[in-house]
Amino acid sequence: MENDAIIRLKDIVVEFDGESVLRHIDLDIRNHEFVTLLGPSGCGKTTTLRIIGGFVNPKSGDVFFDGKRINDLPPYKREVNTVFQKYALFPNLNVYENIAFGLRLKKVPDEEIRERVFEMLDLVNMRGYERRDVNLLSGGQQQRVAIARALINKPQVLLLDEPLGALDLKLRKEMQIELKKIQRETKITFIYVTHDQEEALTMSDTVIVMRAGEIQQIGTPIDIYNEPVNAFVADFIGESNIIDGVMKKDYLINFAGRDFDCVDFGFEENEPVDVVIRPEDIKISEPEKGQITGKVESIIFKGVHYEIVVSSEGFDWKIHSTLYEEPGREVGLSVIPDDIHIMHKMAEAEK
């Protein structure tokens, strides 16, 4: 195991009622990172989190923490705390006592409790709310209290299971920034579960994309976005144009009725492949200057760019551009070799 890996999952298999939920998961999580488990509903991301927390026992495989096998260690003995989507605050306790709860269980002296509670209140920007009834707090404030309560015990790892799911969009975005700030200040390893790609790209050092109980790709947000390993990841992370192609030979791909230079190699000659091109990487020009020609079918203003659909040879290209294009107009489309991503075809069973 790498020296800086705090958690290792080795060949983890989980089944519920005979149905496979996690399929031979191998995963190293490095210390002091913000790691996000990302994927659609039912992909196994929350189950992976619960395996780490000790709330689910795997059918087979091992869980290691700092190099020690912890399969048989109950949740309360693991150096891990969890923040759930439903914050589970104690309604009969005020903010101060909710945050202090774990320390009181450990019979920490009152003076130390006071010092640590106010340290947490400062960390989550809740100083002045210590005597407030938690039932009168907004959703965002309740979430901050839940985070403070989890962090006051100084866990080595904080597990967060879609904690922003109940918040409105504006508050979600504010809390994304706040959570990343807290993680950087505390240097605690955060393991975060979400189905929201923007959340994952905004906050994470490392993103783990999951699908149907398997890990599809692990990497930085930039790597995952710019170099997806398959069509599923490309489609799930951001928007993509995915079109059938044929790899004629190294560095030469055929799609949309013509050959294009590309930077990919190592495929079989004439191998059917998936071609992935991001909407922002397609340039619109006069028809005679384009590699492909088509007709503008629709245009929607998105605030920072227009989302344009251009139909060509039976395929609708999605394009992001800062320039307005008149619907019905004939246009040319061009893409440079670096922005053409070639992927092996996914088997039908994988789709």
Phi, psi and chi 1 to 4 in degrees:
 res  aa     phi    psi   chi1   chi2   chi3   chi4
   1 MET       -  143.0 -177.4  166.6   58.9      -
   2 GLU   -61.4  146.5  -64.1  177.7   13.5      -
   3 ASN   -59.2  -33.1  -69.2  -27.1      -      -
   4 ASP   -96.9   10.5   62.0  -12.1      -      -
   5 ALA   -85.5  119.0      -      -      -      -
   6 ILE   -88.6  -29.8 -169.7  168.2      -      -
   7 ILE  -128.3  136.5  -69.6  170.1      -      -
   8 ARG  -131.3  127.7  163.9  172.8  -84.7 -167.9
   9 LEU  -103.8  126.7  -55.9 -176.7      -      -
  10 LYS  -121.3  110.3 -177.1   65.6  177.9  171.5
  11 ASP    54.5   49.1 -160.9   25.3      -      -
  12 ILE   -79.4  126.1  -64.7  -69.7      -      -
  13 VAL  -121.9  130.2  173.6      -      -      -
  14 VAL  -130.2  133.4  173.8      -      -      -
  15 GLU  -129.5  138.5  -68.0 -178.4   -2.6      -
  16 PHE  -118.3  120.9  -66.1  148.3      -      -
  17 ASP    52.6   41.0  -62.5  -33.2      -      -
  18 GLY    79.6   -2.9      -      -      -      -
  19 GLU   -98.4  132.3 -174.9  176.4  -22.7      -
  20 SER   -71.7  125.2 -178.5      -      -      -
  21 VAL  -108.5  -42.7  177.6      -      -      -
  22 LEU  -124.8  132.1  -67.1 -179.7      -      -
  23 ARG  -116.4   92.7  -54.4  174.4 -176.8 -179.6
  24 HIS    54.4   58.3  -56.8  -75.9      -      -
  25 ILE   -79.6  126.2  -67.1  -70.7      -      -
  26 ASP  -117.4  125.5  -70.6  -53.1      -      -
  27 LEU  -154.5  129.6  176.5   62.6      -      -
  28 ASP  -108.9  132.2  -79.5    4.4      -      -
  29 ILE  -116.7  121.6  -67.1  176.5      -      -
  30 ARG   -80.5  150.9  -68.9 -165.8  -67.3  -90.3
  31 ASN   -67.5  148.3 -152.8    3.2      -      -
  32 HIS    68.4   15.3  -51.1  -49.8      -      -
  33 GLU  -103.3  158.0  -80.2 -158.9  -20.5      -
  34 PHE   -98.4  106.8 -162.6  122.1      -      -
  35 VAL  -111.6  132.7  177.2      -      -      -
  36 THR  -118.4  129.8  -63.2      -      -      -
  37 LEU   -92.4  115.7  -61.1  167.1      -      -
  38 LEU  -122.5  135.6  174.0   67.9      -      -
  39 GLY   171.7  172.0      -      -      -      -
  40 PRO   -72.1  168.9   26.5  -33.4      -      -
  41 SER   -57.3  137.5  -63.6      -      -      -
  42 GLY    83.8    7.8      -      -      -      -
  43 CYS   -83.5  -13.6   71.6      -      -      -
  44 GLY   106.1    5.2      -      -      -      -
  45 LYS   -68.3  -43.8   55.1 -170.6 -175.4  -65.7
  46 THR   -67.8  -37.1  -67.2      -      -      -
  47 THR   -62.0  -39.5  -57.8      -      -      -
  48 THR   -61.1  -43.2  -57.2      -      -      -
  49 LEU   -61.5  -42.7 -162.6   78.4      -      -
  50 ARG   -70.7  -27.8  -66.8  174.0   68.2   80.2
  51 ILE   -63.4  -45.1  -73.1  -75.9      -      -
  52 ILE   -64.4  -39.6  -65.4  167.7      -      -
  53 GLY   -76.0  -15.8      -      -      -      -
  54 GLY    91.4   10.0      -      -      -      -
  55 PHE   -85.7  -15.8  -56.7  108.4      -      -
  56 VAL  -131.9  136.4  171.1      -      -      -
  57 ASN   -99.4  130.8  -66.2  -41.5      -      -
  58 PRO   -71.6  151.7   25.3  -32.0      -      -
  59 LYS   -65.3  -38.3  178.3 -177.7  178.7 -176.8
  60 SER  -154.2  163.8   61.0      -      -      -
  61 GLY   104.5  172.1      -      -      -      -
  62 ASP  -129.8  147.6  -66.8  -52.9      -      -
  63 VAL  -114.9  125.6 -176.7      -      -      -
  64 PHE  -116.5  139.3  -64.8   92.8      -      -
  65 PHE  -126.8  118.1 -168.1  100.7      -      -
  66 ASP    52.6   37.2  -96.9   -8.3      -      -
  67 GLY    86.0   -5.1      -      -      -      -
  68 LYS  -106.8  134.3  -64.0  176.4 -176.7  175.4
  69 ARG   -69.7  127.2 -174.4  178.1  179.4  -85.3
  70 ILE  -123.6   20.1   60.4  167.7      -      -
  71 ASN   -50.5  -40.0  -74.8   45.9      -      -
  72 ASP   -94.7    5.0  -56.8  -40.3      -      -
  73 LEU   -85.6  123.9 -153.2   62.5      -      -
  74 PRO   -68.3  161.3   23.7  -31.7      -      -
  75 PRO   -53.2  -41.9  -27.1   34.3      -      -
  76 TYR   -70.8  -12.7   68.2   91.0      -      -
  77 LYS   -98.7   -4.1  -72.3 -169.9  175.6  179.8
  78 ARG   -87.5  146.4  -59.8 -171.0 -177.6 -165.8
  79 GLU   -82.2   54.0  -66.2 -174.4   63.3      -
  80 VAL  -138.2  137.0  169.9      -      -      -
  81 ASN  -123.1  156.9  -89.7    5.9      -      -
  82 THR  -126.5  138.5  -53.7      -      -      -
  83 VAL  -115.3  118.4  177.2      -      -      -
  84 PHE   -94.5  168.0  -61.9  101.1      -      -
  85 GLN   -62.2  -40.9 -177.9  171.7  -13.6      -
  86 LYS   -90.4  112.9  -65.5  178.9  179.5  176.6
  87 TYR   -66.1  -18.6  -48.8  130.7      -      -
  88 ALA    53.9   41.5      -      -      -      -
  89 LEU   -72.3  154.4  -61.0  176.4      -      -
  90 PHE   -82.2  111.6  -57.1  113.8      -      -
  91 PRO   -65.6  -22.3   22.3  -31.4      -      -
  92 ASN   -88.8   -1.5   58.0  -41.8      -      -
  93 LEU  -113.6  144.8  -59.5  179.5      -      -
  94 ASN   -76.8 -178.8   63.3   21.2      -      -
  95 VAL   -57.4  -48.9  168.7      -      -      -
  96 TYR   -57.0  -49.0 -175.7   99.5      -      -
  97 GLU   -72.2  -30.7  -69.4  -59.7  -26.8      -
  98 ASN   -60.9  -46.0  -98.5  -81.1      -      -
  99 ILE   -68.8  -35.9  -63.5  171.8      -      -
 100 ALA   -79.3   -8.9      -      -      -      -
 101 PHE   -54.0  -49.4 -175.7   80.2      -      -
 102 GLY   -62.7  -35.9      -      -      -      -
 103 LEU   -71.9  -35.0  -60.8 -174.8      -      -
 104 ARG   -65.4  -37.6  -65.8 -147.3 -173.9  -79.1
 105 LEU   -60.8  -34.2  -75.6 -179.0      -      -
 106 LYS   -86.2    3.2  -65.1  179.1  178.0  178.6
 107 LYS    57.4   40.9  -62.7 -173.6  169.1   25.2
 108 VAL   -71.2  141.2  173.0      -      -      -
 109 PRO   -57.6  146.6  -23.0   31.4      -      -
 110 ASP   -55.2  -40.7  -77.1  -11.6      -      -
 111 GLU   -65.1  -40.3 -169.1   51.1   44.2      -
 112 GLU   -68.5  -39.0 -176.1 -178.7  -16.5      -
 113 ILE   -58.1  -48.0  -71.4  177.2      -      -
 114 ARG   -58.3  -45.7  176.9  179.5  169.8   78.2
 115 GLU   -61.8  -44.3 -177.0 -179.5  -36.3      -
 116 ARG   -74.6  -34.7  -74.5  169.2   64.2  177.5
 117 VAL   -63.5  -44.3  167.6      -      -      -
 118 PHE   -69.9  -29.6  -82.6   96.7      -      -
 119 GLU   -63.7  -41.8 -179.4 -173.8  -21.8      -
 120 MET   -69.0  -40.1  -72.9  -60.9  108.7      -
 121 LEU   -59.8  -40.0  -73.5  166.0      -      -
 122 ASP   -65.5  -41.5  -75.1  -23.5      -      -
 123 LEU   -61.5  -39.2 -176.9   68.5      -      -
 124 VAL  -101.6   16.2  -61.5      -      -      -
 125 ASN    56.3   46.8  -70.8  -35.9      -      -
 126 MET  -124.7   16.0  -71.5  -73.0  -72.3      -
 127 ARG   -60.4  134.1  179.0   66.8   80.9  104.5
 128 GLY   100.0  -11.3      -      -      -      -
 129 TYR  -104.1    6.8  -73.5   81.9      -      -
 130 GLU   -60.1  -30.1   52.0  -89.9   16.0      -
 131 ARG   -98.5    5.6  -60.5  -58.9  168.0 -165.2
 132 ARG   -73.6  143.4 -167.8   72.6   62.1   90.6
 133 ASP   -68.6  125.4 -177.4  -21.4      -      -
 134 VAL   -64.2  -23.7  -66.0      -      -      -
 135 ASN   -70.6  -16.5  -59.2  -65.4      -      -
 136 LEU   -98.4    3.6  -58.2  178.5      -      -
 137 LEU   -85.3  154.1  -60.7  177.6      -      -
 138 SER   -71.6  168.4   68.9      -      -      -
 139 GLY   -58.4  -42.4      -      -      -      -
 140 GLY   -65.4  -39.2      -      -      -      -
 141 GLN   -67.7  -40.5  -70.7  167.1  -21.2      -
 142 GLN   -61.2  -38.8  -71.4 -177.3   -3.0      -
 143 GLN   -65.8  -38.0 -165.1 -128.3   32.6      -
 144 ARG   -63.4  -39.9  -69.6  169.2 -168.7  -95.5
 145 VAL   -63.9  -42.0  174.5      -      -      -
 146 ALA   -61.8  -39.9      -      -      -      -
 147 ILE   -67.4  -43.4  -69.7  166.6      -      -
 148 ALA   -61.4  -42.1      -      -      -      -
 149 ARG   -62.2  -37.2 -173.9  178.8   63.5 -177.8
 150 ALA   -73.7  -35.8      -      -      -      -
 151 LEU   -80.7  -22.6  -70.7  176.4      -      -
 152 ILE   -64.7  -23.8 -160.4  166.1      -      -
 153 ASN   -82.4    2.4  -70.3  -42.3      -      -
 154 LYS    53.6   54.5  -60.9 -179.0  177.8  176.2
 155 PRO   -69.6  155.3   29.9  -36.1      -      -
 156 GLN   -76.5  -26.5  -75.3 -168.2  -99.8      -
 157 VAL  -134.8  135.5  175.3      -      -      -
 158 LEU  -113.7  124.0 -174.6   65.4      -      -
 159 LEU   -98.3  130.9  -51.4  177.8      -      -
 160 LEU  -127.4  112.5  -59.0  108.0      -      -
 161 ASP  -100.6   93.4 -170.9    4.3      -      -
 162 GLU    45.4   53.2  -55.5 -143.0   37.3      -
 163 PRO   -71.3  -13.5   28.9  -36.2      -      -
 164 LEU  -100.0    2.8  -53.9 -174.8      -      -
 165 GLY   -60.3  -29.6      -      -      -      -
 166 ALA   -90.7    0.0      -      -      -      -
 167 LEU   -94.6  154.9  -54.8 -179.0      -      -
 168 ASP   -73.5  166.7   64.1   58.1      -      -
 169 LEU   -58.0  -46.5 -178.8   61.1      -      -
 170 LYS   -61.9  -44.0 -176.5  172.4 -176.7  -68.0
 171 LEU   -68.7  -37.0 -165.1   51.1      -      -
 172 ARG   -56.7  -47.2  -81.3  177.0   78.1  110.8
 173 LYS   -64.4  -40.0  -69.4 -176.8  179.3  -61.7
 174 GLU   -63.0  -42.5  -70.6  174.3    2.1      -
 175 MET   -72.5  -27.9  -73.8  -53.6  -56.6      -
 176 GLN   -57.5  -48.0  -72.0  169.3   13.8      -
 177 ILE   -64.6  -41.6  -63.5  166.3      -      -
 178 GLU   -64.4  -43.4 -159.7   66.9   31.2      -
 179 LEU   -63.7  -42.1  -83.4  175.4      -      -
 180 LYS   -64.2  -39.3 -176.3   59.4 -176.8  172.7
 181 LYS   -62.4  -45.5  173.2  174.9  164.4  -76.2
 182 ILE   -61.7  -42.6  -70.0  168.9      -      -
 183 GLN   -62.8  -41.6 -169.7  -88.6  -31.5      -
 184 ARG   -66.6  -38.4  -77.7 -179.5  174.8  151.6
 185 GLU   -71.4  -39.5  -72.1 -178.5    8.0      -
 186 THR   -85.7  -22.6   60.4      -      -      -
 187 LYS    59.9   22.4  -66.4 -175.3  168.8   56.5
 188 ILE   -81.5  142.9  -69.0  171.7      -      -
 189 THR   -70.9  119.9  -56.3      -      -      -
 190 PHE  -101.7  130.0  -82.6   28.8      -      -
 191 ILE  -118.8  115.6  -54.1  175.7      -      -
 192 TYR  -119.8  133.1 -170.6   95.2      -      -
 193 VAL  -107.6  131.8  161.7      -      -      -
 194 THR  -157.1  157.0 -174.4      -      -      -
 195 HIS  -104.6    1.7   62.4  -87.2      -      -
 196 ASP   -94.3  111.1 -173.0  -45.0      -      -
 197 GLN   -62.6  -37.9   49.9  171.9  -74.8      -
 198 GLU   -63.2  -41.3 -175.8 -175.4   -3.8      -
 199 GLU   -58.0  -46.9 -109.3  175.3   35.2      -
 200 ALA   -62.0  -44.4      -      -      -      -
 201 LEU   -70.1  -32.5  -63.3  176.3      -      -
 202 THR   -71.6  -42.6  -61.9      -      -      -
 203 MET  -102.0  -24.1  -63.3 -169.5  -69.2      -
 204 SER   -86.2  148.0  -46.9      -      -      -
 205 ASP   -83.6  -40.2  -60.9  -50.6      -      -
 206 THR  -132.4  135.3  -60.7      -      -      -
 207 VAL  -114.2  132.8  178.2      -      -      -
 208 ILE  -114.2  109.5  -60.4  157.7      -      -
 209 VAL   -90.0  125.9 -176.1      -      -      -
 210 MET  -119.0  153.5  -61.9 -175.1   67.7      -
 211 ARG  -157.2  127.9  178.1 -179.8 -179.4  -84.9
 212 ALA    50.9   44.0      -      -      -      -
 213 GLY    79.2   10.2      -      -      -      -
 214 GLU  -131.2  151.1  -63.5  177.9  -20.1      -
 215 ILE   -83.8  125.9  -67.8  172.7      -      -
 216 GLN   -90.5  -41.1  -59.5  -69.3  -53.8      -
 217 GLN  -161.0  144.2 -173.3  170.9   -2.9      -
 218 ILE  -125.5  131.7  -59.1  173.7      -      -
 219 GLY   179.5  179.7      -      -      -      -
 220 THR   -70.9  159.6   66.5      -      -      -
 221 PRO   -53.5  -40.5  -29.3   36.9      -      -
 222 ILE   -65.2  -44.1  -68.3  172.6      -      -
 223 ASP   -62.8  -44.9  -71.5  -17.5      -      -
 224 ILE   -62.8  -39.8  -64.3  -85.5      -      -
 225 TYR   -73.9  -45.9 -174.4   84.7      -      -
 226 ASN   -82.8  -27.6  -72.2  -24.9      -      -
 227 GLU  -132.2   62.0  -63.0  -63.2  -23.5      -
 228 PRO   -63.6  144.8   23.8  -32.3      -      -
 229 VAL   -83.5  -20.1  -64.1      -      -      -
 230 ASN  -152.9  174.8   58.1   35.8      -      -
 231 ALA   -65.8  -31.9      -      -      -      -
 232 PHE   -61.9  -49.1  169.6   78.6      -      -
 233 VAL   -63.6  -43.1  175.1      -      -      -
 234 ALA   -60.4  -39.5      -      -      -      -
 235 ASP   -76.9  -32.3 -162.0   36.9      -      -
 236 PHE   -80.5  -35.0 -165.9   77.1      -      -
 237 ILE   -96.5   99.4  -55.2  -69.6      -      -
 238 GLY    78.2 -176.6      -      -      -      -
 239 GLU   -99.4  146.2  -64.1 -178.2  -88.8      -
 240 SER  -144.1  150.9  -66.9      -      -      -
 241 ASN   -94.6  119.3  -64.4  -76.6      -      -
 242 ILE  -118.7  117.7  -57.2  175.8      -      -
 243 ILE  -132.2  148.1 -171.9  169.8      -      -
 244 ASP   -67.6  140.8  -67.1  -29.3      -      -
 245 GLY  -145.0  172.3      -      -      -      -
 246 VAL  -129.3  124.3  174.3      -      -      -
 247 MET   -80.5  100.1 -161.1   70.4 -174.9      -
 248 LYS   -63.2  -45.2  -56.8  -74.1  -77.7  -65.0
 249 LYS  -167.7  179.0   59.8 -179.7 -178.7  177.9
 250 ASP   -53.4  131.8  -73.6   -9.9      -      -
 251 TYR    70.0   13.5  -48.0  113.4      -      -
 252 LEU  -139.8  119.0 -172.4   66.0      -      -
 253 ILE  -122.5  143.4  177.3   72.5      -      -
 254 ASN  -113.1  124.1 -178.5  -81.5      -      -
 255 PHE  -156.0  163.0   64.6   90.6      -      -
 256 ALA    53.6   31.4      -      -      -      -
 257 GLY    82.0    9.9      -      -      -      -
 258 ARG  -154.0  166.8   59.3  154.9  -68.8  168.6
 259 ASP   -89.4  144.8  -67.9  -17.9      -      -
 260 PHE  -131.7  141.2  -67.3   79.2      -      -
 261 ASP   -71.7  144.6  -67.1  -34.4      -      -
 262 CYS  -145.2  178.5   64.7      -      -      -
 263 VAL  -107.8    6.1  -62.6      -      -      -
 264 ASP   -92.0  151.9  -66.3  -89.1      -      -
 265 PHE  -152.9  173.2   59.0   92.4      -      -
 266 GLY    91.9    6.5      -      -      -      -
 267 PHE   -93.3  163.3  -66.7   81.2      -      -
 268 GLU   -69.6  150.5  -61.6  -70.2  -30.5      -
 269 GLU   -64.7  134.4  -75.8 -165.3   10.0      -
 270 ASN    61.9   28.5  -63.9  -45.5      -      -
 271 GLU   -77.6  129.4  177.2 -177.7  -16.4      -
 272 PRO   -65.4  134.4  -19.3   32.3      -      -
 273 VAL  -139.9  167.7  -67.6      -      -      -
 274 ASP   -96.7  133.4  -73.4  -38.2      -      -
 275 VAL  -107.7  126.1 -179.6      -      -      -
 276 VAL  -117.5  125.9  175.3      -      -      -
 277 ILE  -134.1  126.5  -56.6  172.7      -      -
 278 ARG   -72.0  146.8  -63.6  -70.3 -171.4 -172.2
 279 PRO   -59.0  -33.9  -24.5   33.8      -      -
 280 GLU   -76.0  -10.0   65.2  -90.0   20.8      -
 281 ASP   -94.5   -0.4  -68.4  -28.7      -      -
 282 ILE   -98.4  128.8  -60.8  172.8      -      -
 283 LYS  -103.6  136.5  -59.5  -64.0  179.2  -82.6
 284 ILE   -98.5  137.9  -63.5  179.1      -      -
 285 SER  -144.1 -175.2   64.6      -      -      -
 286 GLU   -63.9  148.7  -65.5  -58.8  -40.9      -
 287 PRO   -52.1  -41.9  -25.6   33.1      -      -
 288 GLU   -70.1  -16.2   62.6  -85.4   10.9      -
 289 LYS   -96.1   -4.9  -65.3  180.0 -179.8  177.6
 290 GLY   -92.1  157.3      -      -      -      -
 291 GLN   -78.3  -28.8  -63.8  161.8  -53.6      -
 292 ILE  -128.2  146.4  -56.3  167.5      -      -
 293 THR  -117.2  149.3   57.2      -      -      -
 294 GLY  -163.7 -178.3      -      -      -      -
 295 LYS  -116.1  134.6 -175.5  173.9   77.4  169.6
 296 VAL   -69.2  117.2  176.2      -      -      -
 297 GLU   -92.0  -37.0  -64.8  -68.5  -19.7      -
 298 SER  -158.2  159.9   65.4      -      -      -
 299 ILE  -147.2  131.5 -177.3  163.7      -      -
 300 ILE  -127.3  131.5  -58.7  170.8      -      -
 301 PHE   -81.8  124.9 -177.9   56.6      -      -
 302 LYS  -109.5    8.8  -68.9  -75.9 -171.0  173.7
 303 GLY   102.5  -63.3      -      -      -      -
 304 VAL  -101.4  -13.1  -66.7      -      -      -
 305 HIS  -155.6  167.9   63.6 -100.4      -      -
 306 TYR   -95.2  141.2  -66.9  100.2      -      -
 307 GLU  -101.0  114.8 -176.8  174.3  -77.7      -
 308 ILE  -115.3  135.3  -57.3  166.3      -      -
 309 VAL  -109.6  123.5  174.1      -      -      -
 310 VAL  -117.9  123.1  173.6      -      -      -
 311 SER   -92.4  130.1  178.1      -      -      -
 312 SER  -149.4  122.7  174.3      -      -      -
 313 GLU    53.0   40.3  -57.4  -69.8  -31.8      -
 314 GLY    82.0    2.7      -      -      -      -
 315 PHE  -117.5  135.5 -174.1   80.9      -      -
 316 ASP   -96.4  110.8  -72.9  -19.8      -      -
 317 TRP   -85.3  129.3  -66.6   93.2      -      -
 318 LYS   -96.0  128.8 -174.8  177.1  -72.2 -176.0
 319 ILE  -132.0  137.5  -59.8  146.5      -      -
 320 HIS  -107.0  123.8  -67.4  168.1      -      -
 321 SER  -145.7  150.8  172.6      -      -      -
 322 THR   -86.8   -4.1   55.8      -      -      -
 323 LEU  -103.7  137.1  -58.4  176.4      -      -
 324 TYR   -77.0  137.4  179.3   83.9      -      -
 325 GLU  -124.8  133.0  -61.8  -66.7  -19.9      -
 326 GLU   -72.3  126.1 -169.7   69.3   37.0      -
 327 PRO   -55.5  139.8  -26.9   35.5      -      -
 328 GLY    93.2  -13.3      -      -      -      -
 329 ARG   -78.1  142.4 -170.9  169.2   94.2   84.5
 330 GLU   -79.4  132.7  -71.1  -70.2  -37.2      -
 331 VAL  -136.7  163.2  -65.1      -      -      -
 332 GLY  -104.5  148.2      -      -      -      -
 333 LEU  -122.3  138.2  -53.7  180.0      -      -
 334 SER  -137.4  150.3  -60.8      -      -      -
 335 VAL  -145.9  139.9   60.0      -      -      -
 336 ILE   -85.1  157.8   63.9  172.3      -      -
 337 PRO   -54.0  -39.5  -28.7   35.8      -      -
 338 ASP   -63.2  -22.7  -80.2   -6.2      -      -
 339 ASP   -98.1    7.0  -67.5  -28.7      -      -
 340 ILE  -100.1  114.0  -61.0  171.8      -      -
 341 HIS  -106.9  123.9  -54.7  -74.5      -      -
 342 ILE  -104.5  133.3  -46.3  -60.2      -      -
 343 MET  -134.5  146.9  -66.4  161.5 -164.8      -
 344 HIS   -60.8  145.1  -66.6  -74.6      -      -
 345 LYS   -63.2  135.6  -80.6  -80.4 -175.5 -170.8
 346 MET   -76.5  139.4  -65.6  179.3   71.1      -
 347 ALA   -64.3  153.1      -      -      -      -
 348 GLU   -56.3  -35.7  -77.0  -57.7  -45.2      -
 349 ALA   -67.6  -22.1      -      -      -      -
 350 GLU   -87.8  -16.8  -63.7  177.4  -52.4      -
 351 LYS   -79.0      -  -70.4 -176.1  177.4  177.8
